[in-house]
Amino acid sequence: MKKILLAAVLFLATSATIQAQLLQIGVKAGVNFASQTGDAGLNGVAFDKDGITSYHAGLVAELKLLDKFAIQPELLYSTQGATYKNAVSEFKNELGYLSIPVMAKFYLTDSFSLEVGPQASFLLSEKNDFDVKDAETFEFGLNAGLGVKLTKNIFLQGRYGLGLTEASKNADVKNSTFQISAGFMF
């Protein structure tokens, strides 16, 4: 885990040596509307799944490669999961990840962009109401979304992330997250 975090920090620091007009570094934060798709497989008991509202925050960089194309790596803390309930009980499963999305940004105008790319996520914490620690420690997914630059430094993003690997060792569930973010580039 420390190696991954160090590699991400070194990547951002090394990128800073590139000319300033090609690279911007900033911060972003926002809200997650998270859920889990698939079959929870909870001992044959039928449960309804509801999404949870959580958050994400972290560092972002934008490396402008062409006039209408940029790469945007990010280092985020993001919480995801779902609430499960039936007639007898209800429990919440909240997973905290260190997420590293690398987005390809296609600028449709000077301020409006289409974003798509992969995301690797590493489990940092697991909180649930039933004291079972069964989350997978790594998750891989794909993201797609839109971005708008309100000014040279302030931006908004909307993004959907779909987990491609299982989020649990004991159930066939994958994370699904819609994110709304606001950020500032220095």
Helices and strands as residue ranges (DSSP letters): H 2-15, E 23-39, E 48-66, E 69-85, E 90-107, E 112-128, E 138-149, E 154-163, E 172-185
